[in-house]
């Protein structure tokens, strides 16, 4: 009797979670049909002023929206790379953690490039004399009602 009660309670709790969280019980089949992902790197990017200076390895991957694909509205990576450079060069707070910079960079790029459905940026920071450890910040972001990167390419 005790085990039946526990089993019935578990089933009831799981059922309520499925109804209360429909996103967990539904999948978007459009996301599984087709995706186009573009990746590029900016290796050995020197930044002089932030946190005493650093060398970054920047990795970018983004998934295009279905509209961008159907209209052949592919963004050119050269302006995106220039936007990243301008963002980092003009970043106002040189004491922010790399994670905060990366989060703001991703939002900046998504705001500027509506062709991107989802975006991943990794800022790899090479060791310095003051911080002798390699480290990185990775931010993945997907627009509402868009498909996420279904895999994260190894750059």
HELIX and SHEET records of a PDB file:
HELIX    1   1 UNK A    2  UNK A   20  1                                  19    
HELIX    2   2 UNK A   22  UNK A   25  1                                   4    
HELIX    3   3 UNK A   30  UNK A   33  1                                   4    
HELIX    4   4 UNK A   50  UNK A   52  5                                   3    
HELIX    5   5 UNK A   66  UNK A   70  1                                   5    
HELIX    6   6 UNK A   77  UNK A   89  1                                  13    
HELIX    7   7 UNK A   98  UNK A  112  1                                  15    
SHEET    1   A 4 UNK A  37  UNK A  47  0                                        
SHEET    2   A 4 UNK A  54  UNK A  64 -1                                        
SHEET    3   A 4 UNK A 116  UNK A 125 -1                                        
SHEET    4   A 4 UNK A 135  UNK A 142 -1                                        
END                                                                             
